[in-house]
Amino acid sequence: MKEKIALISILANAILAVGKVTAGILSKSAAVLAEGIHSSVDILSSVISYAGIKIAKKPEDQKHPYGHYKFEVLAGFFITLILLGTGAGIVYEAYQEFLNPSLSKISLLTFAVMMVSALINEIMARLKIHYGKKENSLSLLSDGFHSRIDVYVSLTVFTGLFLTKYWVYADSALAFLIGLYIIKESFSLGKEAVDSLLDSSAGSEIEEKIKSIAGKENIKIDSLKTLKKGSAITANLEITLPSNLRVEEATGISDNLRKKLMEQIDNLTYVSIQIISHEVETGFYKPNFGRGFGWQRKGKFTNGDCVCPKCGYKTSHLRGVPCSTLKCPNCKISLERR
């Protein structure tokens, strides 16, 4: 569904761009023309957003076992650069208009275009934000908030056309403020994109939810690390279980915890659980949108030796068998891992 919304956004921005640029030229309004240029750039932004969403849905493969989620983030980063350049261009044009002000012609066409623009952008903002939250799409959410910003900008320009009758610099002043606002938002969006590209944590809310689910299963989490990869989240846990449990039982408990985490946290796509007490680590990732190789399990067991702390008897560590379950043939005491 989010691909359809992105395509509709491209069409809507194309219609708005043509309408605003035409109205800006006819009314000689720098602010309206600036908004038209902004909508023209929005077409490119929507195309990049669509491409990012499309590529991010590709299934996992051997080279990308965690999926292609970050392509959405990368698309958002490019959109941020476009927004930054657009804002800087609008500020420059507003400055030139301030040096050589001209009285804007207020026409019914101008008002109609700006009002329709605000209405269409509000509809698109609600659609993108709704489906962005529903489908955990960072790209669509960002584009939705961007459309919401355009609503406020259009209404600001609409108001400014009235003010030019009382202050000749009102139009260029508002265009200047619009440019500064776009620059400010581009830095905010850019920070979010960079954080995601640099593998920032999923945040305290997600981590507290993971701890809560583990707590209900009476499982102690010794260490928890989460990563945000675009719309996906991965988690690495270290847990301790009673040492008298067999390896198969301990693995079953970790499998059950993983299952509950995946079920209750929709965008959690990968979970690695290391059972410290049994020296076992299991990892699972959920294929993107149900495609790919199905549920994938990876087991990792550490190597080394099992050593008697008294006489020094040593034997190679067997994968999946805790050293504490083995006895020294000489001293008849449990071996220790070395």
N, C-alpha and C positions, 0 to 999 in steps of 0.2 A: 504493500500500500504506500509506503513512504517514497518509492520510486515514482508512483503516479502523482503524488503531491509535489514532488520536485519538478516533474514535467509541467504540471499545471502552473507552478511558480514561474517557470521560464516563459510560458505564454503570457501570463499576467504581467510580468515585468516588461515584455516586449510591447504590449498594448499601452502600458503606462508611460514608457519611455517616449513613444511616438506622440502621445497626447500632450505630455508635459513640455517636450521640446518645441512642439508646434505652438502651444499656448505661450511659452516663454518668448519665442521670437515675435509673435503677434503683439504681445503685451509689452515687450521690451523689458521684461522683469528678469533681473539677474538671479533672484532667488528661485523663481519658477524654472528658469533655464538650468540652474544648478541642480535642481531636483530632477530635471529631465536627464541630465548627464548621469546623475547618480543612479537613476532607474536603468539607464543604458548599461552601466557597469554591472548592475544587479543581474542582468541577463547572463553575463559571463560568470558571475558568482554562482548563479543557480545551476549553470551547466557544470561547473566544477563540483558543486555540491552533489549533483546527480551522479557524476562519474565516481565520486568518492563513495557514495552509498552503494552503487552498483558493484564496485570492486571489493568493497568490504564484505559483501555477501558471498564472495567466492568461498568454496569449501576448503577445509584444511588440506594440506598436502605434506609430503615428506620434508620439503624445504621450509614450509611455514606451518608447523604443528599447532601453533596457537591461533591460526586463522589470519585474516587480512584486515582485522578491525581498524588498525591504525591508519588505513587509507582515508577513512572518514576524517580523522584528526588532521592528516596531512592536507586534505582538501580544505579544511577549515583554516589551516595556517596560510595557505595561498590566498584564500578569500580575505583574510585579515590584512595581508600585504596590499591587496587591491583596494580595500577600504581605506587604508592609511594613505595611499596615493591619491585616492578620490578626495578625501578630506583636505589634503594639502592643496590640491588643485582648486577646490572650492574657496579655500581661504585666500589663495592668490587672486582669483577672479573677483572676489568680494573687495579685496584691497584696491584693485584697479578700478572697480566701479565706484569706490569711495572717493578716489582721486578725481574721477570724472563722472559725477552723478547725473542720472537722467530720470525724468519723471516717468514712472511706470503707468501704462495705460490700463485702467481697470475696466475689464469687460466681463460680460456674462459668461463667455467661453472660458476665461481664466478661472473664474470661481467654480464653474461646473467641473472643469478638469481636476482641480485640486480637491474638491469634495468627493468626486468619484474615486480619485487616487486614494484618499484616506479610507474610503469604504472598502475598496478592493484589498488594500494592504491589511486592514483589520480582519477581514474574512480569511485571508491567507495566513496571517499571524496565528489566528485561532486554530486553523487546520494543522499548521506545521507544529505548533506547540503540543496540540492534542496527540497527534500521531508520533511526534518525537518522544513524548513521555511514554506512550503506549508501547512503542517498539524500541525504546532505549537507544534512540538515534541522536548522538551528540551533534552531528551535522545539521539534521532537520530542526533540532531545538534551537541551535544558534541562528539558523536562517529565520526561524519563527520570531525570535526576539529581535532580529534585525528588521523584519517587516513591521513589528510593533513600534520600533524606533521611527520607521518611515511614516507611520501614522502621525506621531507627534510632530515630526518635521513638517509634514504636509499641512497640518493644522496651524503650525507656527507661521508658515509662509502665507497661508490663507489670511491670517490675521494681519500680517505685515502689509498686505496690499491695501488695507484700509489706512494704515498709518502713513503711507507715502504722501497722502494728501496734506498731512500736518507736519511731516519731517522728511525732507528729500533723501536723507541718508538711511532711512528706516530699512529699505529693501537690502542695501549692501550690508548693513549692520546685522540683519537677521541671517543673510547668507554666510557672513563671517562666523556667526554663532553656530550655524548648522555644520560648517566645516570643522570647527573646533570639537563639536559634539561627536562627529564621526571619527575624528582622530582619537578622542578619548575612548570611545567604544572599541576601536580597533586594537588599542593597547590591552583592554580588558579581555577581549576575545583571544588576542595573541598569547596572553599569559596562560589562559586555560589550555590552549592548544599545545604550547611549549611544555607545560606541566605534564600533559598526557603523553607527549612524545618522549619525555624524560622519565617515564614510568613512575609517576607520583603515586602515592598510596590512594586507595579507594575512599579514604576518609573515615573519621571516627564512627559515623552512623553505621556503615557497613561492618566495620570491625566489631562494634558492640553487638550487632545482630548475630555475627558468627559466634562470638563468645556466649551469647544467650542460648543459641541452639545447642552448642556443645555442653553448656551447663545443664540443660534439661536432660541430656543423656548421661549426666554424671561423669563427664570427661573433662579433665584438667588440661587446659592449653598452656604450655610452657612458653611458647613463642608463636607469634602471629605476624605475618607480613603479607600485605595485599598490594596489588598493582592495578592501576587503571589503564587499560589499553583501548582507547576510543570508547565504544559503547560496551566493551567487555571488561570483566573483572577477573583477576586470578588471585588465588590465595595459597600461601605456604604455611602449614601448621606443624608444630612440634607438640606431641602429646605424651603423657605418661599413663600407662595402664598397670594394673597389678602384675607383678613379676611372675606370679604362679599361673598365669594364663598361658595356654599353649599358643604358638605362633598363629595357627589357623584361627583361633578364637580372637586373638588380638586384631588380626587382619579383618575378620568379619565385623568387629566393632568399628574399625576405621572406615570400612566400606559403607556401613550403615550411616555413620556420621556424614560421609561424603554425599550420600544419597539425599539426606535431609537438607544439607546445605544447598545442593543443586536445586531441590524442589522449592525451597522457601526463598531463595535469592535468585530471581529470574535471570539477571545478567552475569551471574557467576558461571564462567565457562571452563575454568580449570582449577582443580584442587590437588595439592600435593600434601600428604600427611605422613610425617615421620614419627614412628612410634619409638621414642627414646629408650623406653624400658626393654624393648625387644629388638632393637637395632634393625628395624625394618622401615622402609619408606615406600609408600604407594602413591602413584600420581594418576589422575584421571582428567581428561578434557572432554567437553561436550562439543560435538561437531557443529559448525555454523549452520543454523537454521535446519538442523536435522539431516544435513547431507554429509558427504565425506565418507569416513571409514566406520561410522557408528561409534559406540562408546569405546574409547581406547584406554587400556590400563597399562601402566608401566610400573614394574617393580624394581627396586634397587636395594641391594643388600651389601653392606660394607664388608671388606675383607680384613685379614689380620690373623692373629693367633690367639688361642685360648691357653692361658698359662697358670700353673699352680703357684699360688703366692708363697707356698712353704718350701717346696723342693725344686721349683723351677721347671717341672715337667711341662712340655709344650706340644701342642697339636694345632694343626691348621683349623681356622674357624670355618665351620660349615654354614653355608648361606641359609638364613632363616632359622637357625638353631642358636639360641642364646647360650653363651659360655657358662652361665650360672647353672644350666641344667646338666652340664657334664661334670663328672667326678674324676679326680686324679687317681689313677690306678695304684699309686704308691701311698698317698696320704689319705685317700678317700674323702677329700673335701672338694667343694665346688671350685671350678676354674674361673679365672678372671680374664677379661678381654685386654689384650695388649696390642 
